[in-house]
Amino acid sequence: MTASPRTWRAARPLAGPIVGPLVATVDDIPELNEVFAEAFTDRYRKDGMTGVRVPPLNPAIWRYAIEDAGDGAHCWRDDRGRIAAFNIVHHSGTEGWMGPLCVRPDCQGSGLGKLLVQSGMRWLREQSVKVIGLETMPRTMDNIGFYANLGFVPGHLTVTLTLEAALGERGPDLLSRLSSVEKVSAIAACRALTMRVMPGYDFTRELELTDRLALGDTVLVGPLDAPTGFAVCHTVPLVEGRARDELRVLKLVLARRSGLPALLGNLADLAYRTGTRRVAIRLQGDYPEAFRTLVALGARVRWTDLRMSASGWHEVPPVEGMVLSNWEI
């Protein structure tokens, strides 16, 4: 999710000096959550959806985002020490992306939005990435124009589809069920598979954090020492206190695209066994046949996001296999 100022308005000065970027930590989660909810509620209001109130995110999800970003978890503070804006910047090997990022409503129109995006891009270039991207709401012309003026160009839509949970013939192989030694080996094998399908990409940190923070699991397909596919998914609710409605797939890698139906079956089975109602797949538009496969299996379209990349820093889908990488938390 991204929120940013209206680009045609003249920038107005802030009431006091802004300090940043500073590195956000888990201690900042309550304040980040407050700014997040306020900024995105304001964004929906400006889009005409006055009845939408964006709730704070589950603190466990924030912790995952902050630890995944590391030094890329950027925030800016006003003259009273309050968070005025933040940009949680991630990289998985050579893949770089930003999100969530937003500016507190009373600080918008001051040029702070431009500053935080440019700072994130600069940090990603220092990490030697080859992709710099983000996702925004496709109906929000303000955001698209704002990012366009910073050198971003629109790509495919990311379509969120859901499949109902369903018990399979046998439970899937899961990273959580392995011994400590086996986990290390399996994660290394997943890294090797990812590098083979999409050279430079590395989802090791996402696998390890999901396991350590007990946010969900990683479904493994094929031999543990040479998997043919895997999917990192979270089952904890996005909003604290809500029911466990969705198993959200964050990263998915397949050596062959023909293996998608079987992996989807394993994910639906895991959802069923964890008391989760459905599986949510954020499918990039680079894979039209995968979209047809999901629809044929009964998947429902729930949401769309516009994928944007900095000019010259766009992602290129693999010739063989599949890599789905969620640019949201």
Secondary structure, DSSP 8 states (H G I E B T S, - for coil): -B----TTS-----SS--EEEEE--GGGHHHHHHHHHHHHHHHHHHTT-TT-------HHHHHHHHHHHGGGEEEEE-TTS-EEEEEEEEEEBTEEEEEEEEE-GGGTTSSHHHHHHHHHHHHHHHTT-SEEEEEE-TT-HHHHHHHHTTTEEEEEEEEEEEEE----SS--EEGGGS-HHHHHHHHHHHHHHHHHHSTTB--HHHHHHHHHTTSEEEEEES-TTS-SEEEEEE-S-SSTTS---EEEEEEEEESSGGGHHHHHHHHHHHHHHTT-SEEEEEEETT-HHHHHHHHHTT-EEEEEEEEEEETT------SSSEEEE-S--
